[in-house]
Amino acid sequence: SNDGAFDSSIAFRLAEAYPELCRVERIGTVDRGQTTVARCADGTLVAFDPSTGARRWEVGGFKPGSDVAVETGVAGRVWLPRGSRGTPALLDTRSGTEALGLPQLEYTSCGALAPDGRSLVLGSVTQGAEVAIVDGRTLEPRTLFPNHRGGVHAVCWSRDGTRIASASRDGTVRIWHVARGIEILTVWRGAVADLAWDEDGVLWLACEDGSVRVVDAPNAPPPR
């Protein structure tokens, strides 16, 4: 899930209501929690009303390993990170129209909206900019972080918005200082499927071996 407060039982309710759906691989929320989105194994992303289960919209083209839709700073618009060899786009959820963008980050695979709603962090498989901070409304790039050596498949913000964590196929989890635009340090080496910060500033890692790890992520960047 891309929302730590999300009720995971919705997946079971969706399976009962829509048995024709392909296997659900990722679940999250957009529209400030008012819409549930589920990415299926066949590359389809389906949006539902979380209370009634009524289907709202549906798009395709998501590649294996990609995340669900990412909330932006504009109501009714979400970013579709379709993953490697997919075509990312900005979706107007009211009209169903898509607009292309971010040519320098052509293969975005995941993302997250900052706590203040002003910025997005996006993970991609583009060499030289595997993690990028973009404007939450215009999607104009602000900061590019090139230190990973493989595609990034999971990103998250600290609750105060000062740090970003990213997990990559290079087998590392890195912490980035937002204001200074630098890497603080590599906090974990190993395969991680997903990650999330809690309210106490502890970073939780869902490892691909089935274990869950917790690490203390420093707040301050290293000395100059």
N, C-alpha and C positions, 0 to 999 in steps of 0.2 A: 504494500500500500504506500502511496505518497502522502498519507495523512495519518499521523499517529493516533488520532482520535477516532479513526474510522471503525465502524462495526463490521468485523469480518464475516458475520453471519449473513450479510447481504448476498455473498457469493452463492450460498446454498439456496436462498430464496429465489435468486435469479435462475439457478439451474432448474428449480421446480416450475417456475413460471414460463421459462423459455427453454425447453429441452432440446430445441434445434440448435442452440448455440454450441459452437466448437469449444473445446476445453479452454477455460479462462486461466491465463497465466499471470496477469497483473491487474490490480484493482486500485483505484484512487478516487479523488473527488475534485471537482472544479466548481465554478460559480459560488465561491465562498461556502462550499459544503452542501450546496443545494442540488448538485447533480453528481451521481455516481458514474464512473467510467470504468469499463472493463475491456482489457485487450485480450483477444482470443488467439489461439494458436494458429488460426488460419489467416492472421494479419488484419482482422476486423477490430475496430474500436467501437463499442456500443455504449451509449449514454442512457441512463435511467433516472427516473425519479426515485430517490432513496426511500421515500415513505411508502409509495404505492407499487414500485417496480415497473411503472409504465415506461415504455421506451420513448426516448426523446429524439435522438439522432444517431446516425451511424456513418462511419467512414472506413475506408480500407487502406491497403498499402503499407501496413506496419510490418517491419522485418523482425526476425527472431532477435531477442535481446533488447528490443526497444521498450521504452517506458510508455505510460499512458499519456493523455493530453496534459499540458502544463498551463496552469492559470497565468494570465498576464495582468498588467495593471489597468486594463480596460475591460469593463464589464461586458460579458457576452462574446469575448474573443479569447481563444486558447491557441497555444502553439502545439503543433503535432510533430513530435520528434520521431520520425519513422525509422531511424536507425541506419545501419550500413547499407548503402545502395538504395535507400528509400528516398522519397522526395518530401522533405519537411515543408510545412506550410502553416500559415495563420488562418484559423477557421473562425468565421462568424457563426456562432451557434444558433443565431436567430434566423438567418437566411440560408445557412448551409453552404455558403460560398467560401472558397479557399483562395488565398493569395500567397504567392511565393515570396521568399525573402532570405536574408542572411547568406548571400552567396559564398562568403568567406568561411561559413560554418555549414557546409552543404550536407553533412551527414550527422545531424544532431540525434542523440539517442536517449537523452534524459534531460530533466530540468526541474527547477523549483523556483517559486516566487518568494522574494524576500519578505520578512515579517512586516515591513512597512509598505509593501506593495509597489515600491519604486523601481526595483531591479529584478531581473531574472538571472539565475545562473544556469548555464547550459553545458552539458557534457557532450562531446562529439568524438568521432574517430578521425578527425582532421589533424594531420601532423602539424605541430607548431601552435595549435590553439585547442588543445583537448578540453580545456575548461575556459569558459568565457562568461563575463558579466556583461549583460546588455540592459539597455533602458527598458523598463517595464511597460512603457506605452509605445515607444517608437521602434524598439528592438535594435537601436543603434548600438554597436559594440562600445563598451567602456574600458574593460580590462581583459587582456588575454593572458592565460597562464599556460606556458608550454612545457612544463617539467615532466609530465607523464611520458611514458614510452610506449603507450598503447591506448586503445580506445577507452573512453570513460563511460561507464554504464550506470553510475549512481552518484547523485550529488545531494547535498542538503545544507541548509543554513543553520547556524547557531540561533538560539531563541532571541538573542539581542541583535542579530544581524551583523556582527562584527567579523565573523569567520565563516568559511565554507569548508566542508569536507567533501572529498571526491574519492571514489573507488574505481580502479582501472584494471584492464586486462593485463597490465604489466605486473600485477600482483602487489600493488601498494595502495595504501590509503594515505592521502595527503591532506594537510590543513593549510588553508590560505588566509592571509590577513587582508580583509576587503579594502580598508582605507589606504593601506600602503601598497597594495597590489603585489604582494610577495608571498612565497611559500614560507610558512612557519617551520614545519618539519614533516617528515614522514612518520606517522604514528603506528603503522602496522604494515607488516609484510606477509602476504598470504591472500588466497582467493576469497573475496568478499562479494556477496550477491547484492546486499543493500545495507544502508546505514541511516541513522537518525540521532539527533541530539535530543536529550531530555532537558527539563527545566533547570536542572542543577548543573548543566554544562558538561555532562558525561556523554560520551559518544558511544552508541550501541552499534555493534557490527553483526550482521547476519552472515556468517561464514558459509562458504559453499560446501564445507564438510558436514553441515548440519548443526554446528555449534553456534552459540551466541556469546560474543565477547564484549566487554566494556573497557573503554580506555579513557583516561583523563587527558583531555585535549587542552593544551596551554592556550592562554588568551593573548599573551604578549609575543610579538615577533622577536627573533634573536637580535642581539646587539649588532649595530652597524659595524 
